Amino acid sequence: MAHPVFDNRVTRMLGVDIPIANAPMGGVVNPVLVAAVAEAGGIGMIPGSMGAAYASGFIEDMKARTNRTFGVNIPVSFSDPSIADTLQEQGIRYVTTSTGPVASFTAKLQQGGIKVFHVVTSLDTAKQAADAGVDGLIVEGSEGAGLRGATEVSMMVLLPLITGHIDLPVIAAGGIVDGVSMAAAFAMGAEGVQMGTRMLASLESSVHDNFKATLVATPETGTLFINRHLKKPLRVLRTRTTEKYEFATEGDAFMELVRGVPRVYQEGDMEAGFASVGSSTGRIEDVAPVAEIIRRTVEEFGAVIERLGSNHLRR
Ligand SMILES: Cc1cc2nc3c(=O)[nH]c(=O)nc-3n(C[C@H](O)[C@H](O)[C@H](O)COP(=O)(O)O)c2cc1C
């Protein structure tokens, strides 16, 4: 089973061949990267974090590059409600909502025929999303890059807990970089995966080459949380600059470091601010094209599933 053919609730609901999404990372993903995911059969995701006008331009660019389906993320707390109208006018069929109250966009988007998956980080937030009528969940473990839930629960506990209690299609996000980690997520009930850090280190990503080389060189211990005391933890690359904020009990490191972020991402000066990076950076060994990342992941996924049955069970 080296080339598995996927057929589950996520592939059927979203109309894709391969249930692997790129994370909707503002300033990191670009139309070339997202179109490469869609063309490989995966779930191409556009960031809505840069506003409705930016998302609209991105969508137009995507339509010129691919006939395949793709989705958009709405970070609820930072978004103007008008973005929902923009996405409907543009014919978008899939939206993920994150960082905010689940109910605020769900019904409006669904009335326009859009499938809505909400990002959750605990069983309680997953139940709230299910009660609000979402079509699916993005379950984010604390291993992942960027803003995490107020409480930190790792994937190994969170994912089987949620899939064991809630009957909705789940896409797992956090720590997934290859077929082994994808198979582990599927064993725990996921029907799709979303990759952030792995896609940061793709050939197509917009970050500076030094950022990508740093991801390849960084061990699994090379990330830390800032802003735990504000109950808004952010997982970032461990540097001399960010280390100063690891155990802070006051202030807002995000606001203090955010000015340097363009220099980190675009100029590759890793000490200038913070870089959102997941601990899976320790498992990334190369910078590869998106199509290659997806192809390798799918092949390894098939091999792992086959091996598990034959290595451990007497038939
Ligand atoms: C630079 C960056 C920006 C991100 N922006 C968003 C965002 O706007 N909305 C969102 O839902 N998730 C965002 N994420 C989180 C990812 O969607 C994803 O959950 C996370 O990266 C998964 O963990 P991984 O990095 O281990 O793959 C971002 C992650 C990174 C690295």
The ligand as a Gaussian input file, in Angstrom:
#p B3LYP/6-31G(d) Opt

LIG

0 1
 C        4.084000      31.860000      11.041000
 C        2.828000      31.167000      11.454000
 C        1.609000      31.824000      11.332000
 C        0.416000      31.181000      11.700000
 N       -0.766000      31.838000      11.529000
 C       -1.925000      31.190000      11.801000
 C       -3.181000      31.822000      11.552000
 O       -3.266000      32.977000      11.110000
 N       -4.319000      31.120000      11.830000
 C       -4.275000      29.836000      12.337000
 O       -5.334000      29.240000      12.550000
 N       -3.099000      29.231000      12.596000
 C       -1.943000      29.864000      12.332000
 N       -0.739000      29.253000      12.588000
 C       -0.710000      27.920000      13.283000
 C       -0.735000      26.811000      12.270000
 O       -1.956000      26.919000      11.598000
 C       -0.634000      25.385000      12.816000
 O       -1.658000      25.100000      13.693000
 C        0.651000      25.026000      13.487000
 O        1.739000      25.590000      12.819000
 C        0.736000      23.506000      13.495000
 O        1.866000      23.044000      14.172000
 P        3.249000      22.693000      13.431000
 O        3.913000      24.003000      13.249000
 O        3.925000      21.793000      14.394000
 O        2.930000      22.029000      12.137000
 C        0.463000      29.876000      12.238000
 C        1.706000      29.219000      12.370000
 C        2.874000      29.840000      11.965000
 C        4.175000      29.092000      12.081000

